[in-house]
Amino acid sequence: MHGSKFDFRAAEITDIDTMFDLYVEVQTIHANAEPEFCRKPQRDEIFEQFFEGILKDPDQHLVFACAGSAVAGFCQYFMGTQHGGLSRRERQIAFVNGLVISENFRRQGCGTALLEFVKGEAKKQGIASVGIDVWSFNTAAKACFSHAGFKVKQEYMWLNL
């Protein structure tokens, strides 16, 4: 799989160390900014079960962006049925659950390239929209997502007591 100056490949079980190294970069930022919500990155059973669970679930995908032999980032996304409920229709969706770019590759088009990859995979499956969430403090991610064409459809608000 190839796109722009990055090549894409699906994750394998042997990629757990690579994923963890990238996860540490982004999760540290999130844990420092939102310590009430986000735990500090830990290479523990929770992380390992999460990683293995993605690889076993046919609706979950983990793709790495590579620049030569270097891993520049990854995208973890869901592609499948969003079940309906009281206020929501059942539909086929793609949803990006995690997009992580190594600090060495930020602002070089890697995030946009990964999002374009996911959009292409969604189109192949006849899926008409891709969702993503972003923390309000993360202005760089918001700019990347806006540049890739994402628009705000829903926002969450919290009150600290």
N, C-alpha and C positions, 0 to 999 in steps of 0.2 A: 504494500500500500504506500503510495507516494503522494505528497502534496507540498507545493512550494519548495522551500529548502529543507523540509522535514520529511522523514519517512515515518510511517506508522506501523506498529505491530501490536498484536494482541498480547496481553500479559500471560505469563505461565507461572506455575508454582515456584519456579526458581527465581522469580522477580521480586520476591517478598522483601529482600533487603533494599533493593532499588526503590520500591514503593515506599518503604518506611523512611528512607533518607529524604525523599521529597515531601512526604507527609509531615515529617518533623519541621521542615522549613515553614510550611503554611500553618500547621496547627499551633506552633509556638506563637505566631502572630495573632491567631484567633483566641488562644487561651489568655494571652496578655491583654487583649482588647476587651474580651468578654469572659472574665473568669467565673462568673455565675453560671454561664451556659456551657463553656468549653473547657474540657479537661486538658491538662498538659499532655503532650504526646508521650506514649509509653509503648515499648515493644513488649506486650504482654499477651495473655490469652485472648483478651477482647480484640486486640488488633489482628492477631493471627486468625481468629475465627471469622472476623469481618473479611479479611483478604481471601481466605479459602471459600467463604460463602459466595463471594462475587464470582469466583471461578467456577463454582458448581451450579450456579443459577443461570439458566439459559436466557433469562430476561435482563440480566445484569452484564455489563461489558466494562472492561478495563483496557484502555489502549494507551500505549506509550508513544510519544513523539521523540524521534531520535534525529540528532544532527551528527552525521558520521557515526562514530562509535559512542558518542555521549548521549545519555538520556536527558532530554530537555524538559520533559514534563509528562503528565498523564491526565487522562480524562476518564472518570468513572461515571457511567450513565445507565439508566434503565430504559428499556424499549419493550413495551408490551401493553397489556390491558390495564387501564386505570378503572377500577370497579366503580360502579355507580352507587349512589346512596340517596338519602333524603333530598339533598340539594344539588347533586352532581350527576351528570349523565355518564354512563359507561362509554369509554372511548379508547382508542389506541393512541398512546403518547410516547414521546421520548422525553426524558428528564435527566438533565445533568446534575448528578449528586456531588461531584467533586471535580474540580479543574485545578491542577497544581503545575506551576511552571517554576523550574529552578531559578534561583536568583540570577544565575549566570546567563539565562536566556530570556529574561523578562524584557518586554518592549522590543522584541525582535520578530513578532508575528506568530509566535508559537501558540499562544492562547487562541488567537483567531483561526489559525490553521486547524487546531484540534476541534474547535466549534464547527468549522466548515466540514470536517470529517464526519462529525455526528449528524449534522444536517443532511449530508449526503446519504448516510446510512438510513436515516429516517425516511427520506424521500424514496429510497429503494423499497421500503416496507409500506409505502403508501400512507405514511404518517404526515399529517398536515401541520403539526406544530411541535416545537421543542421548548421545554421549560427549563428554567435554571433559578436557583436562589442565590442571594448574595447578602452578606452582612452590610448594614448601612454604613459602617465605618470604613469599609474597604473601597475607597474611591478608585484605586487602580483597577480592581476587578470590575467595578461598575462601568468604568470607561471602556474596558475591553469588551464587555457584554453589549454595551450600547453600540460600539463600533461594529460588532457582529450582527446588529439588527434587532437585538432583544429590546422589548418595551415592558414597562411595569404594568402588570395587570392586577396585582394584589399586594397588599402590604400588611405586615403584622406590627402591632404596637404593644409595648409593654410598659407597665408602671412598677417601679421599684418602691417597695414599702419600707 
